[in-house]
Amino acid sequence: MPLQQASAREAQRILELARHDSAAAQEILRSLTLEEQVGLVCELPVAARARLLGLLPVPEQVIPALPESELCFTAKAVGLADAGWILEHASNDQLQACFDLDAWSDHALDPTALGEWFDALDDAGEETLVRGARAIDTELLYIFLRDRIAAELRPNEDGWEPEAGSQTLEGQFYYRALKEGDDVATVSRLLRGLFEQDYWLYFRMLQALTWEDPVENEEFALRWRNGRLEDLGFPPWEEAMRIYGFLRADQRLALPAQSGALAVEGWQLPVWMPRLPVAIDAEHLVFRAAAALDDEERRAFLIAFIALSNQVAVAERMPLGDAESTPKAIEKAAALSSRGLELLARHHGSDSVSMLRRVPISRLFRIGASLERDESRSTSSPE
């Protein structure tokens, strides 16, 4: 039985055991290594992970060891309003990734999602709230604050009075809710925490609110975010769209001069390696061919395939913070690359395994996407 499948079944077994014997389930978990505990959590559907995390003997060690995207998926499955106990133990890199993955809609910030993540940090306590604010870019922190409050510096003149509803922590900067009736409790706790723990950042934010340009700040925030997403394997949209570059019928049949499609370097995945159906009876040809590779080749294939799936997710503008996006991207990557693989194997009179070794998976996908585009044109053309 594949290791991942065994982990998934073991995780389910432990959860079932916990229904009537919590102590026995905890004893099993206590006997596992940290890596094994992380694997059990990640192999579960996101909706079931909180139950297992609650059974772990030391969840504060397992939570920061989760891949960045998996932490984001898990917190959202719990519900951000109830995820404070998870975020309390998340690492700074994980917290930053949560904002990168889920606080944006395509290339624009989602103010609602941004606020929900800050409210979740607030629920985790002042220490986590301040730590999260310090983990993200100052430009993003500024945008969150500017969406909630207006600030002004007390002028050096007699008789000045702050606007109604204003608050101050040090008698120099005053802030108030930007919209009448807004609750700024999270912002107030954040500013107080920064004032006490990181006065420079507090001063920097209050000063920025009085004169900095929000458009410029958002441009820089997007730039830093895109750079980090590239490090996690998510290329910029323009680069991701290259896999949909149309190939003419004659171009599709060309083969690389040399093999080496599986000479792929790995990187730190932000997700737990998905349980891909690599087997001789798999639905998609690309997975059936991968089952015949040796162990090293199969590992390289998996890395290349996940990179392709990330490109699909970005190109299709799928929400990167949603757990459902990963299986959707995988399905599309598998279906279209299989079409490309089938065409080349048939045309060149070769087997699919040899073609998979020779032709990069991204090229196979591009061929399949071109075939799909041809079919779409033919069905939409008037008779």
C-alpha positions as CSV (number, residue, x, y, z in Angstrom):
1,M,0.0,0.0,0.0
2,P,1.4,3.5,-0.9
3,L,2.7,5.4,2.1
4,Q,0.3,8.3,1.6
5,Q,-2.7,6.0,1.3
6,A,-1.6,4.1,4.5
7,S,-1.3,7.5,6.3
8,A,-4.8,8.5,5.3
9,R,-6.3,5.3,6.5
10,E,-4.3,5.4,9.8
11,A,-5.5,9.0,10.4
12,Q,-9.1,8.0,9.8
13,R,-8.7,5.0,12.1
14,I,-7.3,7.2,14.9
15,L,-10.3,9.6,14.6
16,E,-12.7,6.7,14.8
17,L,-11.0,5.3,17.8
18,A,-11.1,8.7,19.5
19,R,-14.9,8.7,19.3
20,H,-15.0,6.1,22.1
21,D,-11.5,6.0,23.5
22,S,-9.7,9.3,23.3
23,A,-6.9,8.2,25.6
24,A,-6.0,5.3,23.3
25,A,-6.0,7.5,20.2
26,Q,-3.7,10.0,21.9
27,E,-1.4,7.2,23.0
28,I,-1.0,6.1,19.3
29,L,-0.3,9.7,18.3
30,R,2.3,10.1,21.1
31,S,4.2,7.1,19.7
32,L,4.7,8.8,16.3
33,T,7.5,11.1,15.1
34,L,6.8,14.7,14.3
35,E,7.0,14.0,10.6
36,E,4.5,11.1,10.9
37,Q,2.1,13.4,12.8
38,V,2.4,16.0,10.1
39,G,1.7,13.4,7.5
40,L,-1.4,12.2,9.3
41,V,-2.8,15.7,9.5
42,C,-2.1,16.5,5.9
43,E,-3.6,13.3,4.6
44,L,-6.9,14.0,6.1
45,P,-9.6,16.1,4.3
46,V,-9.2,19.7,5.5
47,A,-12.6,19.6,7.3
48,A,-11.4,16.7,9.6
49,R,-7.9,18.1,10.5
50,A,-9.0,20.2,13.5
51,R,-10.2,17.1,15.3
52,L,-6.8,15.4,14.8
53,L,-4.9,18.5,15.8
54,G,-7.0,18.6,19.0
55,L,-5.9,15.0,19.9
56,L,-2.1,15.6,19.3
57,P,0.0,15.6,22.5
58,V,2.0,18.7,21.4
59,P,0.1,20.5,18.6
60,E,2.3,23.5,19.0
61,Q,5.1,21.5,17.4
62,V,3.0,20.0,14.6
63,I,1.2,23.2,13.5
64,P,4.3,25.2,12.5
65,A,5.6,22.1,10.6
66,L,2.7,22.1,8.2
67,P,3.4,23.3,4.7
68,E,2.3,26.9,4.3
69,S,-0.7,26.2,2.0
70,E,-1.9,23.4,4.2
71,L,-1.9,25.7,7.3
72,C,-4.0,28.2,5.3
73,F,-6.4,25.5,4.1
74,T,-6.8,24.1,7.6
75,A,-7.5,27.5,9.2
76,K,-10.1,28.3,6.6
77,A,-11.8,24.8,7.0
78,V,-12.1,25.5,10.8
79,G,-13.4,28.9,10.0
80,L,-11.2,32.0,10.5
81,A,-13.5,33.2,13.3
82,D,-12.6,30.0,15.2
83,A,-9.0,29.4,14.0
84,G,-7.2,31.5,16.6
85,W,-5.9,28.5,18.4
86,I,-4.2,27.3,15.2
87,L,-2.8,30.6,14.2
88,E,-1.4,31.1,17.7
89,H,1.2,28.4,17.0
90,A,1.8,29.2,13.3
91,S,5.2,30.3,12.2
92,N,5.8,33.8,10.8
93,D,6.3,32.3,7.3
94,Q,3.0,30.5,7.6
95,L,1.2,33.6,8.6
96,Q,2.7,35.6,5.8
97,A,1.8,32.9,3.3
98,C,-1.9,32.9,4.5
99,F,-2.1,36.6,3.6
100,D,-0.3,36.0,0.3
101,L,-2.6,33.1,-0.7
102,D,-5.9,34.3,0.6
103,A,-6.0,38.1,1.1
104,W,-5.8,38.7,-2.7
105,S,-8.3,38.2,-5.5
106,D,-6.1,37.8,-8.6
107,H,-3.9,40.9,-8.6
108,A,-6.1,43.0,-6.3
109,L,-6.4,43.0,-2.5
110,D,-9.6,41.6,-1.1
111,P,-10.3,44.0,1.9
112,T,-12.9,41.6,3.4
113,A,-10.5,38.7,3.4
114,L,-7.7,40.9,4.7
115,G,-9.8,42.0,7.6
116,E,-10.9,38.5,8.4
117,W,-7.3,37.3,8.7
118,F,-6.5,40.2,11.1
119,D,-9.6,39.4,13.1
120,A,-8.5,35.8,13.3
121,L,-5.1,36.9,14.6
122,D,-6.8,39.1,17.1
123,D,-8.8,36.1,18.4
124,A,-5.5,34.3,18.9
125,G,-4.4,37.0,21.3
126,E,-2.4,40.2,21.3
127,E,1.0,38.4,21.0
128,T,-0.1,36.6,17.8
129,L,-1.8,39.8,16.4
130,V,1.4,41.8,16.8
131,R,3.5,39.0,15.5
132,G,1.3,38.6,12.4
133,A,1.5,42.3,11.8
134,R,5.2,42.2,12.0
135,A,5.4,39.1,9.7
136,I,3.7,40.7,6.7
137,D,5.0,43.6,4.6
138,T,4.6,47.1,6.1
139,E,2.7,48.1,2.9
140,L,0.1,45.4,3.5
141,L,-0.3,46.4,7.2
142,Y,-0.7,50.0,6.1
143,I,-3.4,49.1,3.6
144,F,-5.3,47.2,6.3
145,L,-5.1,50.1,8.7
146,R,-6.1,52.6,6.1
147,D,-9.2,50.6,5.2
148,R,-10.3,50.8,8.8
149,I,-9.1,54.2,10.3
150,A,-8.1,57.7,9.5
151,A,-5.2,59.3,11.4
152,E,-3.9,62.8,12.0
153,L,-0.9,64.3,13.8
154,R,-1.8,66.9,16.5
155,P,-0.7,70.3,15.1
156,N,1.4,72.6,17.2
157,E,-1.3,75.2,17.8
158,D,-3.5,76.3,20.6
159,G,-7.2,75.4,20.7
160,W,-7.0,72.4,18.4
161,E,-9.4,69.6,19.1
162,P,-9.4,66.1,17.6
163,E,-12.5,65.0,15.6
164,A,-15.3,63.4,17.5
165,G,-14.6,59.7,18.3
166,S,-10.8,60.0,18.0
167,Q,-8.5,58.0,20.2
168,T,-4.8,58.4,21.0
169,L,-2.2,56.3,22.8
170,E,0.5,59.0,23.2
171,G,-1.1,62.4,22.7
172,Q,0.4,63.0,19.3
173,F,-1.3,60.8,16.7
174,Y,-5.1,60.5,16.8
175,Y,-7.1,57.9,14.9
176,R,-10.8,57.3,14.4
177,A,-13.0,54.9,12.5
178,L,-13.0,55.7,8.8
179,K,-16.7,54.9,8.5
180,E,-19.3,55.9,11.1
181,G,-20.4,52.9,13.2
182,D,-17.3,50.7,12.3
183,D,-15.9,48.6,15.0
184,V,-12.2,49.3,15.3
185,A,-11.5,47.1,18.3
186,T,-9.1,44.9,16.4
187,V,-7.2,47.9,15.1
188,S,-7.1,49.5,18.6
189,R,-5.6,46.3,20.1
190,L,-3.1,46.1,17.3
191,L,-2.0,49.7,17.7
192,R,-1.7,49.3,21.4
193,G,0.4,46.1,21.0
194,L,2.7,47.8,18.5
195,F,3.0,50.9,20.7
196,E,4.2,48.7,23.6
197,Q,6.3,46.1,21.7
198,D,7.5,47.8,18.5
199,Y,7.2,51.6,18.7
200,W,9.1,52.2,15.5
201,L,6.5,50.2,13.5
202,Y,3.7,51.9,15.4
203,F,5.1,55.4,14.6
204,R,5.8,54.3,11.0
205,M,2.2,53.2,10.4
206,L,0.6,56.3,12.0
207,Q,2.9,58.6,10.1
208,A,2.1,56.7,6.8
209,L,-1.6,57.0,7.4
210,T,-1.3,60.8,7.4
211,W,0.5,61.2,4.1
212,E,1.4,58.1,2.1
213,D,-0.2,57.1,-1.2
214,P,-2.4,53.9,-1.0
215,V,-2.0,53.1,-4.7
216,E,1.8,53.0,-4.4
217,N,1.7,50.9,-1.3
218,E,-0.6,48.3,-2.9
219,E,1.7,48.2,-5.9
220,F,4.7,47.4,-3.7
221,A,2.7,44.9,-1.6
222,L,1.7,43.1,-4.8
223,R,5.3,43.0,-6.0
224,W,6.6,41.5,-2.8
225,R,3.7,39.0,-2.7
226,N,4.4,37.8,-6.3
227,G,8.0,37.3,-5.5
228,R,7.2,35.1,-2.6
229,L,4.6,33.1,-4.6
230,E,7.3,32.4,-7.2
231,D,9.5,30.9,-4.5
232,L,6.5,28.7,-3.6
233,G,6.1,27.5,-7.2
234,F,3.4,29.9,-8.4
235,P,4.7,31.9,-11.3
236,P,3.3,35.3,-12.4
237,W,0.2,35.1,-14.5
238,E,1.9,36.2,-17.7
239,E,4.5,33.4,-17.3
240,A,1.9,30.8,-16.3
241,M,-0.1,31.6,-19.5
242,R,2.7,30.3,-21.6
243,I,1.4,26.7,-21.1
244,Y,-1.6,27.8,-23.2
245,G,0.5,29.1,-26.0
246,F,-1.1,27.8,-29.2
247,L,0.8,25.3,-31.3
248,R,0.0,24.6,-35.0
249,A,-0.7,21.0,-36.0
250,D,2.9,20.6,-37.4
251,Q,4.5,22.1,-34.3
252,R,2.8,19.7,-32.0
253,L,4.5,16.7,-33.4
254,A,8.1,17.9,-33.0
255,L,10.2,16.1,-30.4
256,P,13.1,17.5,-28.4
257,A,16.5,16.7,-29.8
258,Q,17.5,14.9,-26.6
259,S,15.7,13.2,-23.7
260,G,15.9,14.7,-20.2
261,A,12.4,15.8,-19.5
262,L,12.6,14.3,-16.1
263,A,15.8,16.1,-15.1
264,V,13.9,18.3,-12.7
265,E,15.2,20.1,-9.6
266,G,12.9,20.1,-6.6
267,W,11.8,22.9,-4.3
268,Q,10.1,23.3,-1.0
269,L,6.4,22.6,-1.8
270,P,3.9,24.9,0.0
271,V,1.5,22.0,0.0
272,W,1.6,18.4,1.1
273,M,2.5,16.2,-1.9
274,P,-1.0,15.4,-3.3
275,R,-1.9,11.7,-3.5
276,L,-1.7,11.5,-7.3
277,P,-3.3,8.4,-8.9
278,V,-0.1,7.1,-10.4
279,A,-1.0,3.5,-11.3
280,I,-1.3,1.2,-14.3
281,D,-5.1,1.5,-14.1
282,A,-5.3,5.2,-13.6
283,E,-7.9,7.2,-15.5
284,H,-5.4,9.5,-17.2
285,L,-2.6,8.3,-19.5
286,V,0.0,10.5,-18.0
287,F,-0.4,8.7,-14.6
288,R,-0.4,5.3,-16.2
289,A,2.9,6.1,-17.9
290,A,4.4,7.5,-14.7
291,A,3.6,4.2,-12.9
292,A,6.1,2.5,-15.2
293,L,9.0,4.9,-14.3
294,D,11.6,4.0,-11.8
295,D,11.6,5.6,-8.4
296,E,13.9,8.5,-9.2
297,E,12.1,9.3,-12.5
298,R,8.8,9.1,-10.8
299,R,9.9,11.6,-8.1
300,A,11.1,14.0,-10.8
301,F,7.8,13.5,-12.7
302,L,5.8,14.3,-9.6
303,I,7.7,17.5,-9.0
304,A,7.3,18.6,-12.6
305,F,3.6,17.8,-12.5
306,I,3.0,19.8,-9.4
307,A,4.8,22.7,-11.0
308,L,2.5,22.4,-14.0
309,S,-0.6,22.2,-11.8
310,N,0.6,25.4,-10.0
311,Q,0.8,27.1,-13.5
312,V,-2.7,25.9,-14.3
313,A,-4.0,27.3,-11.0
314,V,-2.4,30.7,-11.7
315,A,-3.3,30.8,-15.4
316,E,-7.0,29.9,-14.6
317,R,-7.0,32.5,-11.8
318,M,-8.0,29.9,-9.2
319,P,-8.1,31.2,-5.6
320,L,-4.8,29.9,-4.2
321,G,-6.0,30.0,-0.7
322,D,-8.8,27.5,-1.4
323,A,-8.2,23.8,-0.9
324,E,-10.5,23.0,-3.8
325,S,-8.2,24.7,-6.3
326,T,-5.5,22.1,-6.0
327,P,-7.5,19.1,-7.2
328,K,-9.1,21.2,-9.9
329,A,-5.7,22.2,-11.2
330,I,-4.4,18.7,-11.0
331,E,-7.4,17.3,-13.0
332,K,-6.9,19.8,-15.8
333,A,-3.2,19.3,-15.9
334,A,-3.6,15.5,-16.1
335,A,-6.3,15.6,-18.7
336,L,-4.6,17.9,-21.2
337,S,-1.1,16.6,-20.7
338,S,-2.5,13.1,-21.3
339,R,-4.0,14.2,-24.6
340,G,-0.6,15.6,-25.7
341,L,1.1,12.4,-24.6
342,E,-1.4,10.2,-26.5
343,L,-0.9,12.2,-29.7
344,L,2.9,12.0,-29.7
345,A,3.0,8.3,-28.8
346,R,0.5,7.5,-31.6
347,H,2.2,9.7,-34.2
348,H,5.7,8.5,-33.5
349,G,4.8,4.9,-33.0
350,S,6.3,4.9,-29.6
351,D,5.1,4.0,-26.1
352,S,3.8,6.6,-23.7
353,V,6.5,5.9,-21.1
354,S,9.3,6.8,-23.6
355,M,7.5,9.9,-24.6
356,L,7.1,11.0,-21.0
357,R,10.8,10.6,-20.5
358,R,11.6,12.6,-23.6
359,V,9.0,15.5,-23.7
360,P,8.6,17.9,-20.8
361,I,5.2,17.7,-19.1
362,S,4.5,21.4,-19.8
363,R,5.0,20.7,-23.5
364,L,2.5,17.8,-23.4
365,F,0.0,20.1,-21.7
366,R,0.5,22.8,-24.3
367,I,-0.2,20.2,-27.0
368,G,-3.3,19.1,-25.3
369,A,-4.5,22.6,-24.8
370,S,-4.0,23.3,-28.5
371,L,-6.0,20.3,-29.4
372,E,-8.8,21.5,-27.1
373,R,-8.7,24.9,-28.7
374,D,-9.0,23.4,-32.1
375,E,-12.1,21.5,-31.0
376,S,-13.6,24.5,-29.4
377,R,-13.2,26.5,-32.7
378,S,-14.7,23.7,-34.8
379,T,-17.8,23.4,-32.6
380,S,-18.3,27.2,-32.4
381,S,-17.8,27.8,-36.1
382,P,-21.0,28.3,-38.2
383,E,-21.8,25.5,-40.6
